[in-house]
């Protein structure tokens, strides 16, 4: 057997091993219920509750942004994102969060928003003249 | 319905050329196919010529489509969906390219454009390889052409099958809205415009380079197919090298530019985030680099021909895979920058399946004809270790692809009715780093050591001691440098210490190789430079990644509140009040001022670093900005600003603004809840309450305000007010204003933030200060130039005509006949005379007159007519004095603070090592390409 073959076999073995290990890192989407049972960080994919409070008061804490999210099971929880409120937030349809439950609140360190395509649902804009605001 | 104002011809031409480009590329494929099959007989030339002609017609078609789309975009024919979606009236011309490739169709065209360009170069230079290579390339072009065909196939009642998405579709064919009931809809609609996040010069330069990289990555694939097809395996190995090196360099540069864009212009806070979209373009590059290494082995020794084939085939397939991932919308949940889906999934799947079947099918069928050396590579040979290096690279690609493809596994399982419930790792950066770190170590060692080995273990016995000397020397020097670097970079984990060492080893040993081994022979220096670059790049990654530091943390914030979160997780932003310095991590940071320019708000943030004595050691300003949407109501983008030093960068961006600055509804609510007190004062008069003393300094008819932009017929009124705080015994000046524009009133209030006091001019002021024309009792005078007359105690002298009149509300237009009467007014009670210049104007056969007034003495003038026969003018004069009236001003207290920014500031030490190293890698590849081109010419 050639050296290269031995090395190739070793590498294939290693590859299988590493890929199995890598597969352990795979995230799964949890519900709030599951997140309560799991210690450590999870991902949650849900819908923004647009009728509930969206709170960001940088005067008090610029790293505290809270809103309510409904998970796929229909459960609604308060989410606290430890960052500034991103632009376009209200427009997002579905949200993917990374974080963990603390008490009855979900503390998120990462957030990915899925906004509807900028053009899809937008109405055709009609030319208009006045843009200044009236106070 | 008959529509007015549509330009239908470009659309029809565009559609014609799309269909033509598709059909003719198929013809080119077939013709070149037969040319290849008949390469040894007389019919070769005939077929080749048909192939050439077809490919050239294809090229012209592609250029024509591109030209037509630019034409409809530049002329803003919004009846076309593509123009409507990507340009707008106010989009600066310099973004027209960005707008062109913002959409999927445009970026497909950009890709095709480069294929065509490279195809023409090949036609000129590839000689015997022309037919098979261009046959494959034409087939690739045919498949990409289908992406923009826009043909619909109706099968019964079902939804029509859409083949491609045409960039020349009309808006009314895409959208179904009532406006299309209006025959003249074209004159009513306006474009949506380029996404403000993409209004950036990186968007102009990154896509063309990346797509040139994509396109050139297809060429080694075409050569591989050609080599297997014609059985010229050894010739293939030689012909393909420069192309592979070129592709490696350009694709790498394209990816790097993406990183530079993310770092410099976006608020990601880094250049690489292991995002699936980023990964999917990195993977083909890694495989291509693996291929380049086996290619070089094969050139010199005859080993590794098969693996070269496989790597090059795989490179292109991975590029197509990357396209599929990015454009199908499958990464929507896991990536921050994927396209939204467009219904091209089936076609993309066909694209990748077709070429996988073609490439690997051919490989399996022909692999027996590929020469394989019987003798085993020697354990001390260069080829052996280079091959190992390529395998390690391939390994890296495999691991990255595996994790990046998780959404694909999930989707595939879903298709079979199974929900795996898997997604990308919770912490992707840690996940990827954990594995790629080991790859980095291997590569570092191999990149250094393999340089000193010789092909086929040539004279190993004699060479051995020299090899050992260089190795030991490099190891010792590297250890020393690593020790020093570890003092600078705070490396904790032992794995990172090893990685730092191996990277420095790659740098040092290649420097040694460059200087002492090949004695600075630049022709052969490409590989050494690339490998030094690799080492430096990893050093830069370690330095900037491990020691990345948030400056913007508030030292008073409570720490460690939440388990499982680092302090960094929740202390990235600080609130910075205007002109109130804040100390953070060694810097004294002050938000100094802000200013508006169209829809961009610029901020000036001052950084000072003081030494122990308190002297300023280092001071600089950064200018992050915030881009609003066209209406000025919402934030479209936060743009960072970076201070660059040789050894570190300080990166800053605004991450939020006061809510009243960004939320119009909220601002309105807040405004409505304010309680205004009306104060009436004469000029110079005062008023007071428990807290403040108010003084009206003047009334200004030409006021200025930050947000006010004068328009033609404006009637602006401003006041200047002095407010004195009784507590602080300090004074503030406010100059709010009001504008009457036609029938509309616009108010421009002023907030004195330190006092929480808002000052505005109420509309009642208009009746007090402005005299409406109807109320005036004009008296008429017929005058000749030079006439004098008296009016209510004023001596008025009509001095002359001015044929180039200047008037606040007059802007000269071509064809205007405009003249003013220059009047000199002497008032007995005043020492100096006043001037007035009412204007008479004929524009398009219509007479107009623009009044002038001398506010102080209350005189109003109109130049009403001119009688050319008599040489007289008709002048109207009226007097109305508004003296010593009470002027109303409104004040509201307890206005919320709105003079702060939320700021993020990050220090990236050693980031320039990353840029320098990565750039050196690409330059090294280019140098190697030129070197191979020269040796190829020399041998030919």
Boltz contact constraints between the chains, C-beta under 6 A:
constraints:
  - contact:
      token1: [A, 2]
      token2: [B, 376]
      max_distance: 6.0
  - contact:
      token1: [A, 11]
      token2: [B, 391]
      max_distance: 6.0
  - contact:
      token1: [A, 19]
      token2: [B, 402]
      max_distance: 6.0
  - contact:
      token1: [A, 25]
      token2: [B, 425]
      max_distance: 6.0
  - contact:
      token1: [A, 25]
      token2: [B, 431]
      max_distance: 6.0
  - contact:
      token1: [A, 26]
      token2: [B, 406]
      max_distance: 6.0
  - contact:
      token1: [A, 26]
      token2: [B, 422]
      max_distance: 6.0
  - contact:
      token1: [A, 27]
      token2: [B, 423]
      max_distance: 6.0
  - contact:
      token1: [A, 27]
      token2: [B, 425]
      max_distance: 6.0
  - contact:
      token1: [A, 27]
      token2: [B, 426]
      max_distance: 6.0
  - contact:
      token1: [A, 28]
      token2: [B, 421]
      max_distance: 6.0
  - contact:
      token1: [A, 28]
      token2: [B, 422]
      max_distance: 6.0
  - contact:
      token1: [A, 29]
      token2: [B, 423]
      max_distance: 6.0
  - contact:
      token1: [A, 41]
      token2: [B, 426]
      max_distance: 6.0
  - contact:
      token1: [A, 43]
      token2: [B, 423]
      max_distance: 6.0
  - contact:
      token1: [A, 58]
      token2: [B, 575]
      max_distance: 6.0
  - contact:
      token1: [A, 58]
      token2: [B, 656]
      max_distance: 6.0
  - contact:
      token1: [A, 58]
      token2: [B, 902]
      max_distance: 6.0
  - contact:
      token1: [A, 62]
      token2: [B, 573]
      max_distance: 6.0
  - contact:
      token1: [A, 62]
      token2: [B, 575]
      max_distance: 6.0
  - contact:
      token1: [A, 62]
      token2: [B, 902]
      max_distance: 6.0
  - contact:
      token1: [A, 63]
      token2: [B, 570]
      max_distance: 6.0
  - contact:
      token1: [A, 63]
      token2: [B, 573]
      max_distance: 6.0
  - contact:
      token1: [A, 82]
      token2: [B, 569]
      max_distance: 6.0
  - contact:
      token1: [A, 82]
      token2: [B, 570]
      max_distance: 6.0
  - contact:
      token1: [A, 84]
      token2: [B, 573]
      max_distance: 6.0
  - contact:
      token1: [A, 84]
      token2: [B, 655]
      max_distance: 6.0
  - contact:
      token1: [A, 84]
      token2: [B, 656]
      max_distance: 6.0
  - contact:
      token1: [A, 84]
      token2: [B, 902]
      max_distance: 6.0
  - contact:
      token1: [A, 85]
      token2: [B, 656]
      max_distance: 6.0
  - contact:
      token1: [A, 87]
      token2: [B, 635]
      max_distance: 6.0
  - contact:
      token1: [A, 96]
      token2: [B, 333]
      max_distance: 6.0
  - contact:
      token1: [A, 98]
      token2: [B, 426]
      max_distance: 6.0
  - contact:
      token1: [A, 100]
      token2: [B, 564]
      max_distance: 6.0
  - contact:
      token1: [A, 107]
      token2: [B, 562]
      max_distance: 6.0
  - contact:
      token1: [A, 109]
      token2: [B, 569]
      max_distance: 6.0
  - contact:
      token1: [A, 114]
      token2: [B, 332]
      max_distance: 6.0
  - contact:
      token1: [A, 117]
      token2: [B, 340]
      max_distance: 6.0
  - contact:
      token1: [A, 119]
      token2: [B, 85]
      max_distance: 6.0
  - contact:
      token1: [A, 119]
      token2: [B, 192]
      max_distance: 6.0
  - contact:
      token1: [A, 124]
      token2: [B, 177]
      max_distance: 6.0
  - contact:
      token1: [A, 124]
      token2: [B, 179]
      max_distance: 6.0
  - contact:
      token1: [A, 124]
      token2: [B, 189]
      max_distance: 6.0
  - contact:
      token1: [A, 125]
      token2: [B, 190]
      max_distance: 6.0
  - contact:
      token1: [A, 126]
      token2: [B, 188]
      max_distance: 6.0
  - contact:
      token1: [A, 127]
      token2: [B, 190]
      max_distance: 6.0
  - contact:
      token1: [A, 132]
      token2: [B, 746]
      max_distance: 6.0
  - contact:
      token1: [A, 135]
      token2: [B, 747]
      max_distance: 6.0
